[in-house]
Amino acid sequence: RAGASTDESPMKRRELLVGAGVAGAALAGCQSQGEGPIREALRSVRDPRPHATRPPMRPIGDSKLLNRAAFGPSVADLERVSTLGNDGWLTEQLKAPVHDEDESVALRWRLNGLEVFRTPAFELRDMPQKSVMEQLSRGAILRATYSKWQLRERLCDFWANHLNIYARKVYSAPSRPGVAAELMYLLPTDLKKVVRENALGSVKKMIQASMQSAAMLGYLDQQVSDAKHPNENYARELLELHTLGVDGGYTQRDIMEVARCLTGWTIEDRFMSGWKLTDGLKHHETGGAYFDPNRHDNGAKVVLGEKIPDGGGEKDAAQVRDILAKHPSTARFISRKLVRYFYGEDENSAALTAKVAACYAESGGAIPAMMQTLLTAPEFEHAPPILKRPFDFTVSALRATNALTDGSKGVQDHLTRMGQPLYEWPMPDGYPERAQAWTGSLLARWNFAIALTAGGVGATQIDKEAATVLLGSLPEFSGKPEERLALALASPEFQWK
């Protein structure tokens, strides 16, 4: 198929087709056996909700692990935790595959329909911007709602916000003055190659992938940086927001030196011009990042007290990455943000941050080891409440009501009204983490709860019976069942986790 992802293996494609074929065969074979088997065969392809064999053992408010390490409990997740225990569930989650090969056929079928994740960036520019943004958001909503690998999806949410990119920014083409394009066309590759492939990898590899992301380079104007005019925008945010933190001990001189080290990294915007014949056929993908030695400052530099000799070329960026990845300020800053996201903030936050930072230093920034330390720490049992951000609240509501949704405009419009349209925060610091930033969205949240339970969210339908079980004791109210469900979703117990 034209525009299909080049790294999707034939085996994966066959698995998906076989899954659909099996469902089709089941459908054909049960025509004479009644409506039930037909519905079940259709469901196996079209309904991404996981099957559950028994009701949850406890109401939704009692599952702290699933409220923090997952996007809230679902019937299937509560069943899995009941079977494996908290430690067993966490161990399983930390071994999640990178991509979606282990997801249900129905979820993979829905994700495969999103062209933005299987179309090269250059070709994607033929798609309307509205469609690109809608599909980007749909992919995040579907995975967060239905993926069996909930901790992976949590970490994807964390890292996409930590390495925030404003999708609607227009960046200038480095080799064609007056020509510009929107970053949204480069963002799918970033979300896949930077965030998703490294969410359960290492901080060092995550930062390296981000430093070679065309979307990130364009967002922070790195594509126009050269030896004569080093641009400090990306260098500053790399130190302040991605690694060391604002109090990480760097100086303005360090920013300038890092900017010099990164000169030459730019975006290939010339159609087919990157092709060249060496030992074999090699190319720079149009719309991808590449290193242009003619734009690089090859002089000697000093970054955070470490000398980088002259003549290093593209190795200068790798040395910067290594210096930043091993720096104790990076260990503290990343650990502090992980603790704030998964644990919250109270008098125990500093001690827990120190434990996670020590794990960072010992493991070389291995994210699974850091998450194991964080989520199994004694402090975690007494974690303070965290107000759910709109995306968190929306997905947890869909999971709590066992909703069937395609994650499209109906859900996305409510996210926008709540103040968190995905990939649209213009500043590089990502959507705010603190509760004070989101208390103004409560009316929009209540409106979503009412619309969801009343069947007023487009392409979305809840399971009232499962929702009644998952939400535990519904408010004492003489109204209709959907009104009581809406009150449960709007309650403080559900708004906070």
N, C-alpha and C positions, 0 to 999 in steps of 0.2 A: 504494500500500500504506500502511495506517495506520502511523504511527510512522517512516516512511522519512525519511532525511535530506533537509532542504529545499534543501541546496546541491549535491545530486547532480544533474548536468545530464541532460536526456533523452538527449543524445548518448552519455554514458558508460553509461547504462543500456542503450541500444540496442547499444553495442559489446559489453557483457557478454552480452546475450541472443543477439546474432549469433554470438559466439564459441561459446556453448553449442549454438546451432542448427547451426553448421558441423560441430561434432563429432558432433551427432546425425545429420546427413545423411551424414557419412562412415561412421558406424556402420551406418546403414541400407543404404548402398551397397556395403558390403564383406561382407555376410552370406554371400555365396556364394564368397568368396575365401579362406576359411580363418580360423583363430583369430588369427593374428598381426595383421592389419589391425584386427580388432575390438578387440584389446587396446590397440593404439596409439591408436585413436580415443577409447576410454575414458580412456586415460592423459592425453590432451591436455586433458581437463576436470578430471580428478580427481587427477592427480599433479603437484604443483607443482615437482618437481625439474627443473632445466633440462637440456636435452639437451646432450651433448658429443660431438664428432666424433672425438676422439682422446684417449688417456690423458695425464695430466699429464706435463710434461717433467722434473719434479723432485719429490722427496718433500716432505711437508708441512712438515717442520722447517726447510726452506731458504727459505721465503717469508716474510721479515720484514714486507714491506708488507701482505700479506694477513692476517697474524696480528695486525696493529695497526690497519690502516685497514678491515679486514673482520673478520667473526667466524670467522677461520681460512679456509684454502683449501678450495675444492671443486673437483671436476673441471672444471666450466665456468669457474670464476674463474681457475684456473691456465692454462687454454686461452686465456682472454681476455688475461691478462697476457703470455703467450707471443706472442700476435699483436700487441698494441699496445705492449708494453714497459711498464715501470713508470710512466713519465711519461705515456704515452698513456692507460693505465688510470686514472690519477689525474685527468687532465683530463676524461675521460668521466664519472667519478664525481662530480666537482664540479659537473656540469651536470644532476644528477638532478632529475626533476620533483618537485613538492611532494607529490603524492598517488600513487595506485597505478595510474593510467591506462596506464602503460607496462609493468606487470607481466604475467606470464603469465595466461592465462585461468583456469588451475587455481588459482593463488594468489588471484586476485581473487574467484573463486567461493567459496573457503573464507572469505576475509575478509568477503565480503558476507553470509555466514551468521551473522555476529556482530552480534546486535541492539544491543549496547551502543553501537556506533559509528554507528548510524543511527536511534536513538530519542531524542527530546528528553528532557532531564534530568527534567522533571516527570513524564513518562509512564514513565520508566525505573524510578521508585520502585515500580512494580507488580511488578517482577521480583525474585525471591529474591536475597538478598545473595550467596549461594554461587554462583549463576549469573553474576552481575555480575563477581565477582572472577575466576572461571574464564575468562570471555570476555576480560576485560582482559588477563590473562596469556597466553591463547592467541594474541591478536593480536600481542603482542610476540614470542613464540616463533616464530610462522609467518613474520613479516616478517624477523626476524633470520636465520632458517634459509634461507629461500628467495628473498628479494628479490635482484634483480640489482643493486640500488643499495645495496651494502654499506656504503659510507662514510656515506650518509645514515642508515642504521639504527644505525651506530656512534654518530653524533652524537645521534640520538634517545635512545639509551641514556645518553649523557653528560648531555644537558640535562634528561632526566627525573629523573636523580639529583641534578644541580645544583639544580634547582628542585623538590626533593622534596616530595611531598604524601602523608601517611599516609591511605590510602583508608578505613580503618576508624574514623577519628575521627568522633565525633558532634558536629555543630555546632548551635548554637541559632538558631532562626529570629528575625530581627531585629524583626519586627512582631507576632509571636505568642508571648508569654511562655509558657514551658512546653512549646513545640513544638520538636522537634529532628529532624534527619535525618542520614544517613550521607553522608560526602563521596564515597564510591565512586560515587554516582549523578551527581555533578558531574565526576568525574575524566575520563570519556571525552572530554568537550568540551575540557578542558584539554590532554590528550594530543594532540588533533587541532589545535586552534586556536593553542595556545602552542608546544608542542614540535615537532610534525611540520611545521607550516607555516613555522616559522622556523629549522629545524635548519641549513639552508644559506642563511639570510638574513643579518641583522645582529643584533649583540648588543642594540642599542638597540630594535629592533622586538620581539625576544624578551622583553626586560624590560617593555616597554610592554604586550605581550599578557598577560604574567604578572600585571601590576598590575591588569588588568581581567578576571582569571580568577576566577569565582565559587568554584571549588575552592580556589584559593590564599587568597582572602579568608576563606573559612570555616575553612580549616586554621589560619590565624594570627589568628583572632578579629577581623578587620577589619570584619566585617559589623555588629558592635555598637558600633563607634567613632563618636562624635559630638562636636559642638563642646564640650559640657559635660564629656564624659569621653573624651578621645582615648585610644585603646588603642595602646600602644607595641609590641605583639608583632610586628606585621608590619613596622613601621618599622625595628625593630632587625634583623630577619632580612634585610630588603631591603638594608641597609647592610653587615651583617656577612657574610652568606652568599651573597647574589645579586650584589653589585656590588663594593664597596670592599675587602672582606676585613676580618678582625678587626684588622689592623694598618694599615688604610687611612686613618687620620688624622682620623676623625670623633670627636665628643664626645657625651656624654649629652645635651647641649643640642641637638645636631643631630638626635638620635633624636626628641626631643620635638617639634621643629619639623617634621620630616618627618611625624610622626604627625598633627599639626594639618593639614598640607597634604592628607593622605589622608582626612580625615574626610568623610563623605558617600558614600564608595564602599561599597556594600553589596550584598546578594543579594536579588533579587526573589523573594519567597516567597508572594505573594498571587496567587491564581489570577485571571488576566485583569484584575487591578486596574491593571496598568501601561498599559493601552490608553488612548490619548487622541487626539483629533482636532485636528490643527494645520493645516498646509497640505495634509496628506494623512493617511492612517491610520498612526500610529506606535505601537510598543509596546515594552515591556521584556519579554523572554522570561522566563517563569517558570522559576526555576532559574538565571538568568543574572545577571551583574553589571550594576549601573547606578549612576548618580550621583544622590543625593537632595540637592538644594541646601538643604533645610530642616535637614539634619544637619551641614552643613559650617561650619567655622570660617573666616570670611571676613576675618579680621584679617591684618595684615602679618606676614611671617615672614622668617627668615634661615637659609639652609641652606648649610653649608660656606662661609660668608662671602659668599654671594650673596643679595641682597635679593629677596624675592617680595612685590610690593605687595598691598595689601588689595583686596578685591572680585574676586579672580581666579576664584572658583568652581572648577569642575572643571579649569580650566587650571592650577591649582596642582600637581596630580599630574603633568601634562605637563612643567612646569618642573622638578620634582624628577627626573623621568626624564632630561631633557636634562642636568641638572647631573651626575647620576651616570654617565651614558653617556660623557660626554667627560672624566671625571676620570682622571688618570693611574693612580690606585690601582686603578680598575676594569680598566684595560688590563693592569696587572701581575697582578692577582688572577685574572682569567679566563684569561690566558695561562698562568699557573703551573699552573692546574688542567688545562688542555688538554695541556700538556706532561707532567704527571704521568700523565694517562690514556693518552696515545698513545705517549709516549716512555719514561717511567719517571723514576727519580731517580738521579743520580750527579753527578760533578764537573762535567759539561757542562750540567746542567739549568738553571743560572742564566743562562748565556750564551744558551741556546736560548730561554728565557723572555723575555729582553731582546729578541731578534729578533722573536718573535711579538708582543710588546707594542708594538714600534716599528711593526710592520705594522698592528696595531689602530689606533694613532694616525693613521697615514697613510691608511688605508682607511675610517676612521670605524666601525671594529668590524665590517667585512665578514667573515663567518665563512669563506667560500671562500678569501679571500686569506690569512687566518691559517692555514688548514689547508694551503694550498699552501706557505707558508713553513715550517711545521713538518715536513711529511712529505717535503720535498725538501732539507732542510738537511743539510749534510755530517755533522752529528752523528748523524742518524737511522740511518745505516748501522751505527753502533756503539752503538745503544741498548741499555741494560742489560735483563736479563730482568725481566718482570713476572709475578707469580703471577695466573693467571686467577681472577676472582671466579666464584662458582657459575654465574651466568647465562651468562657468557662461556664457561666450560668446557663447560657443557651444550650450548649451541648449536654450539660448535666441534666437539664430539664427534658431534653429529647430522650436521654438514656433512662431517666427515672420513669418516664411514661411509656417506655418501650415503643417509641414512635417509629413509624415508617415515613421516611422523608428522602427527597433527592437533594436536599441542601441548597436548593436554588433560590430564586428571587424572594419567595415567601419568607424564608428564614433570614436571608441576607438583609432584607429591608428592615426587619426588626433589629438586627445587629447594628445597622446604621443609626436607627433612632436611639439605640442605647449608647451610641458614641464610640463603637469599635468596629467600623467597617475594616475588613482585613486588608493589610498591606497598604494602608492609607494614612499612617502616622508620618507627618512630614519631617520630623526631627530625627536625628540618628540615635537618640537615646531609647527609642521604642516606646510603646504604650506605657503609661504610668503604672507603677506597681502598688502604690499606697492607696488605702481605702478612701482617703479624702478626695481623690480624683474622680471617684465613681459614684459618690452618694447622690449626685444630681441626676442620675439615670434611673432612679427607683420607679418613677411613674411609668417610664417606657418598659421597664421590666415587668411591672404588674400588667400592663397592657399586653405584653407578649404572653404571660401566663394565662390570661383570660382568652386570648385568641387561640392559643395552642389547645387548651382543653375544650374549647367550643368548636373546634374544627375550622377556625378562621385563618390558619396559616397555610398559604398555598402549597400544594403538593406535599402535604404533611398530615398524617393521621395517627392519633395516639391509640394505645391499647388500654382502655379504662380499667379493665380487670387487673392487668399487671401493674398499672400505676397505683391502684388502691393498695396492693400488697407492698410495692416498693416504697411508697411514701409513708407506710406505717399508719399511725393514728391520724386520721384526717380531722380537721378542725370541727368542733361541735357546732354545726350549722344546719339549719333545716332546709337549705336550698337544694338544688339539683346536684347530682354527683359531679358534673363537670365544674360547677361553681366551687364545690368543696375541694376538688383537685387544684383549681386555680389558686385558692387561698393557701393550700399547702405549698405550692411553688412560690408564692409571694411571701411566705412566712420568713421571719429572720433565721429560723433553723435551716432553711434551704438556701437563702441568700448568702449565708456564711458557711464556710467549710472548716 
